[in-house]
Amino acid sequence: MFLCCWLVLGALIPLTLSTDPGVKVKLTAKGLEYGRQLGMVSIQEKLKTIQVPDFSGNQRVTPIGKVKYSLTNLKIVDVGLPTSSVALVPGTGVRLSIGKAFIQRRNNSGSFDLSVSDLTVGTSIAVESDETGRPAVNTVDCAATVGSANIKFHGGASWLYNLFRKFIDKAIRRALERQICPLVTNAISDLNPQLKTLNVLAKVDKHAEIEYSMVSSPAVTASSLELGLKGEFYNIGKKQEPPFSAAAFNLPPQADSMLYIGLSAFTANSAAFVYSAAGALSLYVTDDMVPPASPFRLNTNTFGVFIPQIAQRFLGLTMKLLVKTVKPPVVTFEPNNTMVKASGTVTAYAIHPNSTLSPLFVLNLVDFFRLLFVHCNYTQAVLRIRISCFYYFVSVNLFNYYLFMLKFCSVVQLAKGYPLPAIGKMQLVNTQLQVLKDYMLIGTDVQFNSIHGASRG
């Protein structure tokens, strides 16, 4: 995993799909520069494997006459890539350039040294979707030139060999130029197994999974590369589309972070649809779940204040509430404000000493509440959120139990977390969350571990 890890976010070959994405990912110039640094590590290792073939032959040297020579057993001493760049080509893709590279080799006996300088490489890299919706990379074109290849002989008859080394230099330069592009192409192709780790279909829990396959052609500008992903929740093993679709949204022109991930209201609402269909949006609330400081307890004495018949018929019994939604909640995003509309029922039960239950009443409720995100935790590209809730529509204290439960359910589900689009051992650092119109925006830097021993963030 190296420079091309970022190329999962773009392609030179357009996709034929046109579905609006539920999730957008944008790579900035800062992220591209980080990818370039990692990429040079891999390409440098590849160039160390260049093989200079053994040379032998005859060459006429004035005034000595014909001289027979043989060069064997060359090995790499050093490879340097002091100058390199990766550029986004608007509407096209990515261009990788390497300049002023050098290679130094020496034969095992130490009788001659080879120095290669002013090596340049230019290549265009295409990314296309495979049959699973994951990206696959390939080299569109590549050109390599070797400015100079100088061989220097030592000891013995070195003065004689040095007289015709320019003929050898030319042959070596051509031999190297033929190998460089195949090695760079191999370095790019080696990325494909890493791209297979993209969590195109990521399991969330026993109820749900989320799909991150590519659904639209990447948008490439001079400063960023943006990719559209499906970003839709499904029930495990059952792909049932919700009765709504993703709406178009645009990421802001922010560029302080390496990566920006936009999570739309469609993604949140597809999760609500899936969990509702799975029957997971229900919970028994018992008295030990009510905050200790609350003056209202889950027992018949407390509820008897509102409904006297309860205290009369079931004196001194504890209670529990079954709270469940009757249809999927609806989530909307506004700047710094997340609204959730939920409809549900609250069924109250009295718990007898022998643990049997007696139904007491059923409340049908519709509620709006606002979520304030007060803490976000990102570990290995998993989003976990702790929330505070501010409620609207509270007419009697009895409803506080229902509203508390909605808060509790939200905290429990969001605290479990769900996976973000990621490759391999990608970790998010310096992460910030914003709630904007129609989507949440995560701005983050990225760190890849175990990349040929390199790690930067």
Salt bridges, closest charged atoms under 4 A:
GLU33 OE2 - ARG36 NH2 2.66
GLU45 OE2 - LYS48 NZ 3.65
ASP113 OD1 - ARG106 NE 2.91
ASP113 OD2 - HIS154 NE2 2.87
ASP130 OD2 - LYS196 NZ 2.84
ASP141 OD1 - ARG95 NH1 2.77
ASP190 OD2 - LYS46 NZ 2.78
GLU211 OE1 - LYS239 NZ 2.64
GLU226 OE2 - LYS24 NZ 3.47
GLU241 OE2 - LYS230 NZ 3.85
ASP287 OD1 - ARG297 NE 3.22
GLU334 OE2 - LYS437 NZ 3.11
ASP445 OD2 - LYS30 NZ 3.29
